[in-house]
Amino acid sequence: METLEEIYPEIPIPLDHKDPYTLLIAVLLSAQSTDVRVNQITPLLFAKADNPYAMVRLTREEIQDIIRPVGLSPMKSRGIYELSQILIDSYGGEVPADMAALETLPAVGHKTASVVVSQAFGIPAFPVDTHIHRMMYRWGLSNGKNVVQTEKDAKRLFPKEKWNKLHLQIIWYARQYSPARGWDLEKDVITKKAGRKSVLDEYYKKKKPSSKS
């Protein structure tokens, strides 16, 4: 945590947005896509509709045409349209600051709801994506079996008041210093110093296949 704080004293939110609704849509779009791609598409979508009332005036086909480059556009466009209608009908057009309510919305899973409550409303949550899942395993802080267990372990290990900033710090660190592919342990100062022994052994084994253990 000290190392992450030194590297990232200020941490940007990866997805561009201006309010809870645009964040919710951006996070929904990011499933099986990249933040870079989503940030290229959301300005085009939000220029036409940046609130639920404007969104339901578009057809699902119009939404799908705009968001096609992020992938899974049929499912995502349906989810965006339907959740926008529900926000109007049940929440006065506002995004609820409540995990349980968010998780009932179409195309909104636990991770998406966690991101929205933490980043839009400041409610402590620990959304686990592939980057955090990888780092928690590499650091020997979770067994890597599934993201549900990883989230439980993260919440058990880290102080609640640190969760919202820390999960972003870990994501940025994972992308910059400890990627899944092209990983250079010499640059990955945290894992090199405190990583899981089996992970380090495997890394060195792959790096020097001819060396004796």
Secondary structure, DSSP 8 states (H G I E B T S, - for coil): -HHHHHH-SS---SS--SSHHHHHHHHHHTTTS-HHHHHHHHHHHHHH-SSHHHHTTS-HHHHHHHHGGGS-HHHHHHHHHHHHHHHHHHHTT---S-HHHHHTSTT--HHHHHHHHHHHH--------HHHHHHHHHTTSS--S-HHHHHHHHHHHS-GGGHHHHHHHHHHHHHHHS-SSS--TTT-HHHHHH--HHHHHHHHHHH-TTS--
